[in-house]
Amino acid sequence: MEEKPINKNRNIIIGIVTVVALICCCLIAGIAGFYAYTTISSQTSFPAQPAITQASEEAAPQTETGIGEPPSGGLGNDILHQDTWQVMAPVAVDLGCDRPIGANSTIEVLQEPGTSRHWVEKWTVMCNSGDTYTFEVEFILDDTGATFNIKSLP
């Protein structure tokens, strides 16, 4: 019986193919990871109906130019008004408001807090075009600060 000669180059070829396959897998995983990261980090829009958002009063207020000052009134302090406005104004813009005007917007208390440390307000956002968008805001106080939930009203 004749023995077939072992191809000395076969091991080298298998090694090169393995390295190329690993490099391709790493590139695909890297591209997929980058795409996922950029997609997740760029999502800043809010759903239109119902828009429910939570934030905490302890969060550092953001200075967003273009949305102006929050409306006055209601039961919250200035920090809570500013935090709520920083979330609400972009939601109003997403719903079609050309530019929210806080000075012309109104806040109406719908439910007093009583002993529950929980109250509800209706914020009517006035837009530059004259349109208005109404939101119900539920405020819940606890030992760490305040949480608010924003719901777009029809």
N, C-alpha and C positions, 0 to 999 in steps of 0.2 A: 504494500500500500504506500502510496505516495502522500506525504504530508504537504498540505498547502502552506506556502510561505506566509508568514504573518506580515501584514502590511504595516510597516513601521510608521507610516504617515497617518494611519487611521486614528491613533490616539491624539495626535496633534490636531487633526481635523475635528474630532469630537470635542476637544477642549475649546477650540475657536468657536464652534457653533454654540456651545454652552455659554461662553462669555458673551457672544452677540445676543443670544436669547435673554440673558439676564439684564443686559444693558437696555434692550427694548422694553422689558417688563418695568424696569426702574423709570424709564422715560414716560411710559404710559401712566404709571402710578403718580409720578410727579406732576404731569399735566392735569390729570384728573383731580389731584389734591389742590393744585393752584386754582383750577376752575371752580371747585367747590368753595374754597376759601373766599374768592372774589365775589361769588354769587351770594354767599351768606352775609358777607360784610357790607355788601352794597344794598341790601334790602332794608329800606327805611320807610316804605310807604305803609299806610294804615288801611285796613279794610273799611269800605264805605258804610255798610249797613250790617249789623249794628256795629258801631265802632266802640269797642270797649278797651280801655287802656288803663294800666295801673302804674303808679309812680309813687315815690316816697318823698315826704317833705325834707328828709335828711339829704337827698341827692343835691349836689351842688348845682345851683341855678346856672343854666347856660345862657350866654349872651348871644341871642339870635337877632341879627339886624334885619330890619324889614317888616317885622310883625308888630312892632311897637310895644307899648305898655299894656298890661292886662286891664280889663274893666274894673271899676270899683264897685263895692257893695258885697253882699253876701256875708258869711260868717268867718271865713278864713282870714289869716293874717297876710301880710304882703308877700312873704316867701311862698306860702301855699298858692296864692293867686298867681304869682309869677310862674311857679312850676306847672300849674294847671294850664295856664295860657301857652307855655312853651310846647305842650303836647296838643292842645286843642286847636291852635291856629293852623299848624300844618295839616291837621285832619280836615279842617274847614276848606283849606286850599285844595286838598285832594278831592273834596266833594264838589268843587267848582267855584269857590270864593276867590275873586281876583286878588283881593288884599284885605285881610281882616283888620278892622279898626277897633282897637280895644276901648278907646275913649268913647265911642258911640255904641258899644255893646253894653248889654245889661245883664245883671245877675238877680234872680228872684229866688228866695228861699222857699222850697216846696215842703220840706219837713224839718222841723226844729230838732236839735240834738237831744234835748231832755237829759236823762241820766245815762243814755246809751252811748254817748260820745260818737254818735253817728248822725249825719244829716244829709239832706239831698237839696241840690240847687238846680235851677234851670238857667243856663247861660245862653243868651241869644246873641250870636256873633253877627255884627254888622259888617258888610263888605263895602269896598270902595264903590262898587257898581250899584249899591243900594239893596242888593239881595241880603237876606238874613238866613242863618243856619242856626238851628236850635239843638242844644245838647243837654242831657241830664247828667249831672255830676254827683256821684255818691262819695261822701267823705267819711272815712273811718279813722278815728283817733285811737292810738294805743300808746304803750309806754315808750316806744321808739320813735314816734312821730305820727305822721298822717299818711294814709293811703287814699288814693282817689280812683274811681272808676268812671270813665266817660262813655256815654252812650248817645249816639246820634238819634235825634227824634225826627219823625217825618214832618 
